[in-house]
């Protein structure tokens, strides 16, 4: 009976699927991120054929070696793959998979929700009303920005970037510019998107939304220089990976009003909200920042679908088939 080790409790649809096929599923008893030492020890103890891991697990050569000779697949419960050493896995003949597609709608919806909340200053207004300070209608109270007719800049036109643009164009009448390693004629034809270099996109856009994977080439892609190219009225939204934005540079840009606001679902030094302890007070003092705790894919539908897809990838490999979401 093959064993599947799950590094943290997840929605049970995929786990039930594995158990129904006769696999022995072992879920970590710790409902938290495991240390590397704990993950290595668990793999050595249970000797699994499959590891179902989280984006918070650092799966490197040591972890993979702990699974010898049984480990055949690392199924990442995420789309991004920056937590898994793909080169080390390939060298050891271990298949790596992810869970793309099934969380596209959830992340796109959360991204648009952050745009609305930022543009209309909803968290600020909520805190103000709840504090008891509201004394009646005021023509200048919490003036925001309408999104209709504004220009949206999409950095990275994958599934999620496309989904965000579709909602903004069809639902709000926004214009869209995109920056990507390659042009997308279908996107341009369907939604009127126009390709731009990254610097030109930043200059033209009223709202910039980031949807690229974390790679060496994208770390600090949005830095002080590029923040300085944005409009002073522009908004920045990041639901991809934290280190794509230079956090210190962003704080400086917000404090100096080089840009109007930012909404972040991911952070450069997760799980810490800030990299430098002193920056926490700076961040709290900024009314034009919205933070959510890495929940863009947090819907019942998306998380169950991710569980099912991770299980389907595992079943395929253990059956001797190529999995539907192999990462090469």
Residue pairs with C-beta under 8 A, 6 or more apart in sequence:
1 22
1 23
1 24
2 23
2 24
2 48
2 49
2 50
2 318
3 23
3 24
3 25
3 26
3 46
3 47
3 48
3 49
3 50
3 70
4 18
4 23
4 24
4 25
4 26
4 48
4 49
4 50
4 51
4 52
4 314
5 26
5 28
5 42
5 43
5 46
5 48
5 50
5 51
5 52
6 15
6 25
6 26
6 27
6 28
6 52
7 28
7 34
7 39
7 42
7 51
7 52
7 53
7 54
7 57
8 27
8 28
8 30
8 31
8 32
8 33
8 34
8 54
8 56
9 27
9 28
9 31
10 52
10 54
10 77
10 303
10 306
10 307
10 310
11 300
11 303
11 304
11 306
11 307
12 307
13 304
13 305
13 307
13 308
13 311
14 52
14 304
14 306
14 307
14 308
14 309
14 310
14 311
14 312
15 25
15 27
15 307
15 311
17 308
17 311
17 312
17 315
18 25
18 311
18 314
18 315
19 25
21 315
23 50
23 314
23 318
26 46
26 48
28 34
28 42
30 38
33 54
33 56
33 57
33 271
34 42
34 57
36 58
36 60
36 62
36 63
39 57
39 59
39 63
39 66
40 62
40 63
40 66
41 66
43 51
43 63
43 66
43 67
43 71
44 66
47 67
47 70
48 67
48 70
48 71
49 70
49 71
49 72
49 73
49 318
50 71
50 72
50 73
50 74
50 75
50 314
50 317
50 318
51 59
51 63
51 67
51 71
51 73
51 74
51 75
52 75
52 77
52 310
52 311
52 314
53 59
53 74
53 75
53 76
53 77
53 83
53 84
54 76
54 77
54 78
54 83
55 76
55 77
55 78
55 80
55 83
56 83
56 270
56 271
57 63
57 83
58 83
59 74
59 76
59 83
59 84
59 85
59 89
60 85
60 88
61 85
61 88
61 92
64 71
64 74
64 85
64 88
64 89
64 92
64 94
65 92
67 94
68 92
71 94
72 94
72 95
72 317
72 318
73 94
73 95
73 96
73 97
73 313
73 314
73 317
73 318
73 323
74 84
74 89
74 94
74 95
74 96
74 97
75 97
75 310
75 311
75 313
75 314
76 83
76 84
76 96
76 97
76 98
76 99
76 310
76 327
77 99
77 306
77 307
77 310
78 98
78 99
78 306
79 98
79 99
79 100
79 103
80 98
80 213
80 214
80 240
80 241
81 96
81 98
81 213
81 327
82 213
82 214
82 215
82 241
84 96
84 327
86 96
86 327
89 95
89 96
95 317
95 323
95 326
96 326
96 327
97 310
97 313
97 314
97 317
97 323
97 324
97 325
97 326
97 327
98 325
98 327
99 305
99 306
99 309
99 310
99 313
99 325
100 159
100 325
101 159
101 309
102 302
102 305
102 306
102 308
102 309
103 297
103 302
103 305
103 306
104 159
104 160
104 163
105 163
105 301
105 302
106 296
106 297
106 298
106 299
106 301
106 302
107 160
107 163
107 239
107 296
107 297
107 302
108 160
108 163
108 164
108 166
108 167
109 167
109 299
110 239
110 265
110 292
110 295
110 296
110 297
110 298
111 160
111 164
111 209
111 237
111 239
111 296
112 164
112 167
112 168
112 171
114 237
114 239
114 263
114 265
114 290
114 292
115 147
115 168
115 207
115 209
115 235
115 237
115 263
116 122
116 147
117 123
117 263
117 290
118 235
118 237
118 261
118 262
118 263
118 288
118 290
119 144
119 145
119 146
119 147
119 207
119 235
120 142
120 144
120 145
121 142
121 144
121 287
123 290
124 142
124 287
125 142
128 134
128 142
145 206
145 233
145 235
145 260
147 168
147 172
147 174
147 207
148 172
148 173
148 174
149 173
149 174
149 175
150 174
150 175
150 206
150 207
151 174
151 175
151 176
151 177
151 204
151 205
151 206
151 207
152 164
152 165
152 168
152 169
152 174
152 175
152 176
152 177
152 205
152 206
152 207
152 208
152 209
153 176
153 177
153 178
153 179
153 196
153 201
153 202
153 204
153 205
153 207
153 208
153 209
154 161
154 164
154 165
154 176
154 177
154 178
154 179
154 193
154 209
154 211
155 161
155 178
155 179
155 180
155 198
155 201
155 208
155 209
155 210
155 211
155 212
155 221
156 179
156 180
156 210
156 211
156 212
156 213
156 240
157 165
157 178
157 180
157 184
157 187
157 193
157 211
158 211
158 212
160 211
160 239
160 240
161 178
161 180
161 209
161 211
162 184
162 187
164 209
164 211
165 176
165 178
165 187
165 191
165 193
166 191
168 174
168 176
169 175
169 176
169 191
169 192
169 193
170 191
174 207
175 192
175 194
176 191
176 192
176 193
176 194
177 193
177 194
177 195
177 196
177 200
177 201
177 204
177 205
178 184
178 187
178 193
178 194
178 195
178 196
178 201
179 195
179 196
179 197
179 198
179 201
180 195
183 195
184 193
184 195
187 193
188 194
188 195
196 204
198 221
198 226
199 226
199 229
201 208
202 208
202 226
202 229
202 230
202 234
203 229
203 230
203 231
205 230
205 231
205 234
206 231
206 233
206 234
206 235
207 234
207 235
207 236
207 237
208 230
208 234
208 235
208 236
208 237
209 237
209 238
209 239
210 221
210 222
210 236
210 237
210 238
210 239
210 240
210 244
210 245
211 239
211 240
212 218
212 221
212 240
212 244
213 240
213 241
214 240
214 241
214 243
214 244
218 241
218 244
219 243
219 244
220 243
220 244
220 245
220 246
220 249
221 244
221 245
222 236
222 238
222 244
222 245
222 246
222 249
222 250
223 246
223 249
224 246
224 249
224 252
224 253
227 236
227 246
227 249
227 250
227 253
227 258
227 259
228 253
228 258
230 236
230 253
230 258
230 259
231 259
232 257
232 258
232 259
232 260
233 260
234 259
234 260
235 259
235 260
235 261
235 262
235 263
236 245
236 250
236 259
236 261
236 262
236 263
237 262
237 263
237 264
238 244
238 245
238 262
238 263
238 264
238 265
238 266
239 265
239 266
239 296
240 266
241 266
242 264
242 266
242 267
242 268
242 269
242 270
243 268
245 264
245 268
246 268
247 267
247 268
247 269
247 274
247 275
247 279
248 275
248 276
248 279
250 262
251 279
251 282
251 283
251 286
252 258
253 259
254 261
254 262
254 286
254 288
254 289
255 282
255 286
260 288
261 288
261 289
261 290
262 288
262 289
262 290
263 289
263 290
263 291
263 292
264 289
264 290
264 291
264 292
265 291
265 292
265 293
265 294
265 295
265 296
266 294
267 273
267 274
267 294
268 275
269 275
270 294
273 280
273 283
273 291
274 280
274 283
283 289
283 291
297 303
297 306
309 324
309 325
312 323
312 324
313 323
313 324
313 325
313 326
314 323
316 322
316 323
316 324
317 323
